[in-house]
């Protein structure tokens, strides 16, 4: 097996773990309030990450006050905001619908880069943003539950939070290496979630039925997904890695049917097709930008 094939295998597995977070969050949402669930996710993941950091020490750069502010903002958006909104939104929305919306992350992040970072927008990027919008609208228009629009808004909020995280990370004067960055985001996310969880209603301890999904979310996507993604991304081009993110929404929709018994609707299929096509256009745009280098 070639090194490139191994890279694609790692990336696919990483994105499958990302897709599985939607199903895990759906199961968690039925048992725990969002901030309490966030505390459990990071509290269980952090010791494992610290062990990995001890086994493979990293160089920590000297961070300025501005970089520390950016780290706290990243943790608030990408760690706390994303997890809490995802779990909260899944109390109102099906896992399949949420999986389609989560797949719009690359397009939303590209739109933020155009608006805030003033990056140049070519037709492929604008078309991808349009297709991602079509995917979300397909889910919103076919939602059956009375509170489905609330769920759509919360999942979109989670996607926006993660996009803000990506944007702020680009503004770091001294960016951290992947493992220290993950440790930092997990630790700061935990610290931010604890005081908010205090004001949430019981229960504060997951039931036996929710304990498995909580452990899965904490250990497999948070720790294992991180290791698989960076191991795979080191073996392929940036455009090829970006294209692999299409596996996440496909996995989320498939698992929602196989594990949760949800019915895959026409709107979900249409929305997922639009989102996957958007991701492919963004991957092509990324490859075009990298060719001169």
Secondary structure as UniProt FT lines:
FT   HELIX           3..29
FT   TURN            30..31
FT   HELIX           34..55
FT   HELIX           65..74
FT   HELIX           75..81
FT   HELIX           82..89
FT   TURN            90..92
FT   HELIX           95..102
FT   TURN            103..104
FT   HELIX           105..115
FT   HELIX           123..142
FT   TURN            146..147
FT   HELIX           148..170
FT   HELIX           178..198
FT   HELIX           208..216
FT   HELIX           217..225
FT   HELIX           226..233
FT   TURN            234..235
FT   HELIX           238..243
FT   TURN            244..245
FT   HELIX           246..258
FT   TURN            259..260
FT   HELIX           266..291
//
